[in-house]
Amino acid sequence: MTQVTSTNSSLLHAEQLSSIRGGRVLFENLNFSVSVGQLWQVSGPNGAGKSSLLRILTGLLEPSSGAVYFNGQPRNQNWSEFCQQLLFIGHKAAVKGELSALENFHWQQQLSSVKNVDAWELLEKLGLLGLEDELTARLSAGQQRRVALTRLWATKASLWILDEPFTALDVQGIALLQQRLVEHLRAGGTIIFTSHQSLTLSDLTPEKLILEYQGESL
């Protein structure tokens, strides 16, 4: 397992994180620190624990051992601020199937009070124009993924944790997403994401955390 620790002031710090799922060690004793404004890419083969690590960082999954710190304090002691600053998009789309693509976006806008985004222009860029009134549950997996990604334009959160955000996107969608990530970073935001592919974001090079498949059962 490759471990990288930043020497800068830490926004999010993982200390001795281990995860055991189904009797198998995914990773153990993982230490790293993510600073404000950084871009981090978590990579590794299927089954190495990438999604589990992101879910642990967000608080959706408890580690088998270790702790996560936010702004220098145990995350659970700083939970309200952490939740306000966090945007998490998991591997599954996690959209409201009973709402249309347009309604999903407006719902996110209402939650975040972000009003300065043209919904129609965004849906067009994401290849969803003409599908704006379709119930999201009836859309394909790739289309649902695009609906989920509209959240990146309807948030004030500074810390983005994204699980395979480029999945099911075409060339235009990838370019649009890359542009949005660059905008967020240059505005002082922080991004942690998983991806199997190399990422080029203008002149921004991600810090890399590589998880290896352990294959160890207890």
C-alpha positions in Angstrom: 0.0 0.0 0.0 1.3 3.4 -0.9 0.9 6.1 1.8 1.5 9.8 1.2 1.5 12.4 4.0 1.3 16.1 3.3 3.4 18.4 5.3 1.0 21.3 4.9 -1.7 22.3 7.3 -4.4 19.6 7.3 -8.0 19.9 6.4 -8.7 16.2 6.5 -6.3 13.8 8.2 -6.5 10.0 8.3 -4.6 8.3 11.1 -3.9 4.6 11.2 -7.0 3.8 9.2 -7.8 0.1 8.7 -10.8 -1.5 7.1 -11.9 -5.2 7.3 -14.9 -6.2 5.2 -16.4 -9.7 5.0 -13.4 -11.1 6.9 -10.9 -9.6 4.4 -8.4 -6.8 5.1 -8.9 -4.0 2.5 -6.2 -1.7 3.9 -4.5 -1.2 7.2 -2.6 1.5 9.1 -3.2 4.1 6.4 -2.0 7.7 7.2 -2.4 10.8 5.0 -3.3 14.4 5.3 -5.2 16.5 2.8 -4.7 20.2 2.8 -7.0 23.0 1.7 -6.9 23.5 -2.1 -5.4 20.1 -2.9 -6.5 17.5 -5.4 -6.1 13.9 -4.4 -6.7 10.8 -6.5 -7.2 7.4 -4.9 -6.5 4.6 -7.3 -6.0 0.8 -7.2 -7.6 -2.4 -8.5 -11.2 -3.5 -7.9 -11.5 -4.8 -4.4 -8.7 -2.7 -3.0 -11.0 -0.6 -0.8 -11.2 2.7 -2.7 -15.0 3.2 -2.2 -14.7 2.0 1.4 -12.0 4.5 2.1 -14.1 7.4 0.7 -17.1 6.2 2.7 -15.0 6.2 5.9 -13.7 9.7 5.1 -17.3 10.9 4.8 -18.5 9.2 8.0 -20.8 6.8 6.2 -18.7 3.8 7.2 -16.8 3.2 10.4 -13.2 2.1 10.1 -12.1 -1.1 11.7 -9.5 1.0 13.5 -8.0 4.4 13.3 -9.6 7.9 13.2 -10.4 10.8 10.8 -9.7 14.4 11.8 -11.3 17.5 10.3 -9.6 20.9 10.8 -7.4 19.4 13.5 -10.2 17.9 15.6 -11.8 14.5 15.6 -14.3 14.6 12.9 -17.2 13.5 15.1 -16.5 16.4 17.4 -16.7 18.8 14.5 -19.5 17.0 12.7 -21.8 19.9 12.0 -19.1 22.0 10.2 -17.8 18.9 8.4 -21.3 18.2 7.0 -21.7 21.8 5.9 -18.4 21.7 4.0 -18.8 18.2 2.5 -20.2 17.2 -0.9 -20.1 13.4 -1.5 -21.1 11.8 -4.7 -20.8 8.0 -4.4 -20.4 5.3 -7.0 -24.2 5.0 -7.3 -26.1 8.0 -8.7 -28.1 8.6 -5.5 -30.7 10.8 -7.2 -34.4 11.1 -6.4 -36.0 8.8 -8.9 -39.5 10.3 -8.4 -38.2 13.7 -9.6 -37.2 14.7 -13.1 -33.6 15.7 -14.0 -34.6 19.4 -13.8 -36.4 18.9 -10.5 -33.4 17.1 -9.0 -31.2 20.1 -9.9 -33.7 22.7 -8.5 -34.0 20.6 -5.3 -30.2 20.8 -4.9 -30.3 24.5 -5.5 -32.9 25.0 -2.8 -30.8 23.0 -0.3 -27.7 25.0 -1.0 -29.2 28.4 -1.9 -27.1 28.5 -5.1 -29.1 30.6 -7.6 -26.6 31.8 -10.2 -26.6 28.7 -12.4 -28.6 28.4 -15.6 -30.2 25.0 -15.3 -31.1 24.7 -18.9 -27.6 25.6 -20.1 -26.2 23.0 -17.6 -28.5 20.3 -18.7 -27.6 20.9 -22.3 -23.9 20.7 -21.6 -24.4 17.4 -19.7 -26.4 16.0 -22.6 -29.7 16.0 -20.6 -31.6 18.5 -22.6 -34.8 16.9 -23.9 -34.8 14.6 -20.9 -35.4 17.3 -18.3 -39.0 16.3 -17.6 -38.4 12.5 -17.6 -38.5 10.9 -14.2 -34.9 10.1 -13.2 -35.8 6.5 -12.3 -36.6 6.0 -16.0 -33.2 7.3 -17.3 -30.3 5.0 -18.1 -27.5 4.6 -15.5 -25.3 7.0 -17.5 -28.0 9.6 -17.6 -28.7 9.2 -13.9 -25.0 9.8 -13.3 -25.1 13.0 -15.2 -28.1 14.1 -13.1 -26.1 13.4 -9.9 -23.2 15.5 -11.2 -25.4 18.5 -11.5 -24.9 18.8 -7.8 -21.4 20.1 -8.5 -23.0 23.3 -9.9 -25.4 23.6 -7.0 -23.3 23.5 -3.9 -21.3 25.8 -1.6 -19.4 22.9 -0.1 -15.6 23.3 -0.1 -14.7 19.6 0.3 -15.7 17.4 -2.6 -15.3 13.6 -2.2 -16.2 11.9 -5.5 -16.3 8.2 -6.3 -15.5 7.5 -9.9 -17.1 10.8 -11.1 -16.1 10.2 -14.8 -18.0 6.9 -15.1 -20.5 6.8 -18.0 -19.5 10.2 -19.3 -18.8 10.9 -22.9 -15.9 13.1 -24.1 -17.9 16.3 -23.8 -19.1 15.3 -20.3 -15.6 14.5 -19.2 -14.3 17.9 -20.5 -17.1 19.7 -18.7 -16.5 17.9 -15.4 -12.8 18.5 -15.6 -13.5 22.2 -16.1 -15.8 22.3 -13.1 -13.1 20.6 -10.9 -10.5 23.1 -12.0 -12.9 26.0 -11.2 -13.5 24.5 -7.7 -9.8 24.1 -7.0 -8.8 27.5 -8.1 -11.6 28.9 -5.9 -9.8 27.3 -2.9 -11.8 24.1 -2.9 -10.5 20.6 -2.1 -11.2 17.4 -4.0 -10.6 13.7 -3.2 -11.7 11.4 -6.0 -11.3 7.8 -7.2 -10.6 7.0 -10.9 -9.0 4.2 -12.9 -7.9 6.7 -15.5 -5.1 9.3 -15.5 -6.5 12.8 -15.1 -5.3 16.0 -16.7 -6.7 19.2 -15.1 -4.9 22.1 -16.8 -1.6 22.4 -14.9 -2.9 20.8 -11.7 -1.4 17.5 -10.8 -3.1 15.4 -8.2 -1.5 13.9 -5.1 -1.9 10.1 -5.5 -2.8 7.5 -3.0 -2.5 4.0 -4.4 -4.3 1.1 -2.7 -3.2 -2.4 -3.4 -5.3 -5.5 -3.3 -4.5 -7.2 0.0 -6.2 -10.5 -0.5 -5.7 -11.3 3.2 -8.6 -13.0 5.0 -8.9 -13.2 8.8 
